[in-house]
């Protein structure tokens, strides 16, 4: 694997204001919904804390660790039969976003067709990083709370437990995916909680601070199907950063699929990459 320079600064500079290019095509909302404290400053756009599709259930649960009500979103395909175990996808949003960004039309269309339950946790707040190292967007202030990464990870696992308790979830067809910050979270949680997932998929993973520890993250996943999707026009998470992960997967002959989408940038890679991810998941069952 060739050593690569970590391109973190362009990412920080471009994402210093919440909003992201992931919703560049979304209209500005008249009001910004309040999210849990501690994340990056919320910008003028609709950060999609809640999904805006009537088919999605926007919920909260009580997070005992902080005594807060934590939002999450759930979609249940009409094909789900309570008498039969259903496949589940846990989907993780990017920095500055909320669960609703992962519950847009393309994701719901694919989840409906595949008979999935789709759940999007908050990850404690819009900049929690899901247990992976936190990139502090407020560089003149310390990360708050100090255990943000731990809380973000715990929130994801709490929501997974809630969904499993409520629905007849197939443990052999439970998948994890995420975009950008959520892609880094997917690699981290995919590795740390590897026995929970049949497969994982990362879209433009902003795994800059994980990159020095690629072997520690990927070696536990040697038998786990992994998919990585990257846009070749992404300037926030440049392809060369993602190539470091792909090179390791290739060099160690791991079970992976990599797709680099011509013309896709950091935002458009979501909708363009989802069909391939759903097709990949459909082929994977945990042994």
N, C-alpha and C positions, 0 to 999 in steps of 0.2 A: 504494500500500500504506500503510495507516494505521500510524503508529508505535505499538508496544506495549511496555508495561513488562515486563521480564523477571521472571518469577515463579520465581526460583531458590531463595529461602529456604524456602518451604514444601516443596519437593522435598528439600532437604538435611535439614530438620528431620524429615520423615516417613521418610526412608530412612537416618537415622543409624545404625540397627541393621540389620544384614543380615537378610534374610528376606523383605522386601517383601510388599505385598499381593498380588503375583502368585501367591503360594502360600497365600493366606489360608485357602483351603479344604483345604489339604493337612494331614494329621496330623503332629504333631511326631515326629521320629525319635529313637530312644534315643541315637544317636551322630551327631556331625557329621563327615563325611568331611573330611580335611585337603586343603586346596587349596594352590596355589603361594603363596609369600610376597608381601607388599606390598599386599594389598588391604585393604578395610575389615574390621573385626573380625567374626568369624563368630559369629552368634547361635545360639540353641538349636534352630532348625529344621533340617530336612534341606535343605541348600542345593542338592541335586541336581547335584553335581559329575558324578555318573554317572546315566545314565538307568536307571530301574527296570523297564523293559519288556524281556522276553527277546528281543524281535525286534530290539533295538538292540544294536549292537556298541560297547562302551565300550573305547576304545583309548588308547594313548599313543604319542608319537614323541619322539625326542631333539631338543631345541631347542638347536642348536649355539651360538646367541648367548649363552645363559646356562648351558649345560651342565646342563639340567634335562630331566626327562621331563614332557612336556606332554599333558594329557588332551584327548580330543575324542571325539565320538560320531557313529556312522554308522548310517543305516537304508537298506536297499536293497529297493525294492518287488519283489515276486515277478514282476512284469511286465517287469522289466529283462532284456533279452536281450544277452548278452555280444557278440553279433555285430552289434548295432545300437547306434548312439550313443544314450545315455540322457540325459534332462534332469536337471539338478542344481540343488538349492536349498541355498545356504549360509545358515544361520539363526543369528542372534546374540542371545545372552541379555541380560537386563537386569542392573542393578547388584545385587550381592550374591548372584547366582545362579551356576549353572554350566551347562554344555552340556545337561544332562539336562532342564532346565526347558522347553527347546524341543523335546523329544522325547516329549511326552505323547500321550495317546490320539488326540486330535483331529488333531494334526499327522501322526501315523503313518497314521491312517485316510485322510487326504487324499493323502498321499504314495503310499500303496499304490494307491489308486484311479487316480492320475494317472501311475503308472509312474515315479516319481521316485527318484533317490538324494538323500537328505537328510543333510546333514552339519552338525554344530554344533561349532565351535571353542570353546576356552576364552577366547581373547583375552588370553592370558598369565595373568590372574587374574580374580577376581570383580568387580574394579573398574578394568579396564584402559582402557575407553572406545574401543578399536579405532582409535586414531590421532586421534580427535577430542579437543578439549581436556578434560583430566581435571578433574572436579569432585572436589576433595579432601574426602572425608568425615571425615578425621581432621584437623580444621582447626588443631589445636595442633601438628601435626607436618608436616614436608615430605613430598611424595609420594615414595614409594620403590618401585622404583628411580627415579632422576631421569628416565630415558628410558622410563618406563612406557608412554606412549602409543605410542611407536615400536615397542616390543616387542609390544604388543597388536596393532597393525596387522600386524606381521611374522608373528605366529602365525597370523592368519587367512589370509594369503596362502600361508604354508607349508602349511597344511591343504588349501587349494584345490589346490596343486600335488601333494600326496600323493594326493588323491582322483583327480585327473586322470591321474596315472601308473598308478594301480591299476585304474581302471575306464575303460570306453569312454564318456567323457563327451561330450555334444554341446556344442561351444563356442557354437553359435547358440542354445542353450536352457539357459543357465546364469544363475541368478537369485540375487539377494541380498535378504534380508529381516532385520528385527530388531525387538525390542521395547524401548522405554524407552531405556536406555543403548545397547542394540543398535540402536534406531531412529536415534539420533544417529550411531552407527557406520555404519549403512546409508547415510545421507546423505553422510557423509564419504568412506567407501570407495567408495561408488557413484560419486561425483564424481571422486575421485583415480584410480580404476582403472576408469573408465567403459567401456573397451573389453573388459572381462572379462564384462560383464553384458548379458543381453537385456532385463532390466527390474529395477527395485528396488521394494521395498515397506517402509514404515516404520509400525510400530504405536506410537502414543502416543510419538513421538520426544522424548526428553529432551534436545533439541538447544539448550539454553539458551545455552551459550557459543559456539555456532555462529551463533546468530541475528543478531548484528551483521554477519555476513559472508554473509548469505543469497545475494546476487548471485554471490559468488565460488564458492559451493557449487553453486548451481542453474544458472548460465549454461552450464557445460560439459555439462550434461545436457539441453540444449534439444531434442535429438532422441531422448532416452531415455524410454521409458514409465516413469512414476512413479506409485505408489499410496501414499496416506497414509490410515490408519485411526485414528480417535480416538473415545473414549467421551465422551459429553457429561456424565457424572458423575465424570470423572477429576479428583481434587483434587491429585494429584502432578504431573501434566503437564496443566495446565488447557487447555481447548480454545482459549482466546484465544492462547496461545503457538503452538499448531499452526496456527491461522488465519493467522499471519504468513507461514508457508511456503506455505500454500494460496493466499493472496492474491497472492503473487509469481508462483506458477505460473499462476494465472488471468490476472493482468494482462499477463503475457508470452506468453500463448497457448501454453503448453507442453503436452506430451502427458502428461496426468495424469488420475487419478481420485481423488476424495476421498469417503470415507464417514465420517459421524459417527453412531455407533450410540447410539440412545436407551437410557438406563439403564445403559450400560456404564461401569465404572470402570477404574482402571489395570490391574487384574489380569484381570477378565473380558473385556476387549477382545481378549485373545489368542485364546481359543477362538471368540469370537463373530466376530472379524474374519478368521480364517484361511480359511474357505470362499470369501470374496470375493477374498482374495489369490491363492489357488490358481486360481480361475476367471480372474482377471486375467492371471496368469502363462501360463496355457494358451493365451492368445490372442497372446502375444508371442514373436517369433522375431527374433534379431539379424540384421540384413542383412549 
